[in-house]
Amino acid sequence: MEPDPRFTLANERTFLTWLSTALALSAGGVAMAAVPSDVFVPWIRTGLAVILVTLSALAAGMAYPRWRNIQRALREQAPLPPPALAAVFGYGVAAVAIIALVLVILSA
């Protein structure tokens, strides 16, 4: 059975948001890697950049399977699957932000 088009379009917007999030995380990782070495300790700066780019790859890689699983659930009128990686993204970005904040404060 075809789901209500509004739900399909909402699912598509969510898919595109995951991709936008992936691009933002990737840009953040590249920006972190470009920070001058005298601002942050180089290995911490590299670690933060790697975490952000890894989160970016996860977001991009999980966007389509999540869209597909939700679309299937909508068609079958089944419960929607839980957002499996939501905690990883939430805690990952929070950890990077806290570490970066501490480094900014210490470098001032």
PEGIPE-V300568 format. One record per residue. N is the residue number from 1. RES is the residue in one small letter. PHI is phi in whole degrees, -180 to 180 (NA if undefined). BURIAL is 1 if it has 9 or more other C-alpha atoms within 8 Angstrom, else 0. Layout:
N:RES:PHI:BURIAL
N:RES:PHI:BURIAL
//
This chain:
1:m:NA:0
2:e:-75:0
3:p:-74:0
4:d:-55:0
5:p:-56:0
6:r:-63:0
7:f:-71:1
8:t:-63:1
9:l:-68:0
10:a:-64:0
11:n:-63:1
12:e:-66:1
13:r:-63:0
14:t:-65:1
15:f:-57:1
16:l:-66:0
17:t:-67:0
18:w:-60:1
19:l:-68:1
20:s:-63:0
21:t:-63:1
22:a:-61:1
23:l:-64:1
24:a:-65:1
25:l:-64:1
26:s:-64:1
27:a:-62:0
28:g:-64:1
29:g:-65:1
30:v:-65:1
31:a:-63:1
32:m:-63:1
33:a:-66:1
34:a:-87:0
35:v:-62:1
36:p:-57:0
37:s:-66:0
38:d:-82:0
39:v:-88:0
40:f:-119:1
41:v:-61:0
42:p:-54:0
43:w:-70:0
44:i:-71:0
45:r:-59:1
46:t:-64:1
47:g:-61:0
48:l:-64:1
49:a:-63:1
50:v:-64:1
51:i:-61:1
52:l:-64:1
53:v:-70:1
54:t:-65:0
55:l:-61:1
56:s:-61:1
57:a:-64:1
58:l:-63:1
59:a:-62:1
60:a:-67:1
61:g:-70:0
62:m:-94:0
63:a:-62:1
64:y:-69:1
65:p:-57:0
66:r:-66:1
67:w:-57:1
68:r:-62:0
69:n:-65:1
70:i:-69:1
71:q:-62:1
72:r:-63:0
73:a:-62:1
74:l:-63:1
75:r:-66:1
76:e:-91:0
77:q:52:0
78:a:-104:0
79:p:-62:0
80:l:-72:0
81:p:-70:0
82:p:-71:0
83:p:-75:0
84:a:-59:0
85:l:-103:0
86:a:-58:0
87:a:-65:0
88:v:-61:0
89:f:-68:1
90:g:-60:0
91:y:-71:0
92:g:-64:1
93:v:-67:1
94:a:-63:0
95:a:-63:0
96:v:-62:1
97:a:-63:0
98:i:-66:0
99:i:-63:0
100:a:-63:0
101:l:-61:0
102:v:-61:0
103:l:-67:1
104:v:-64:1
105:i:-65:0
106:l:-69:0
107:s:-85:0
108:a:-79:0
//
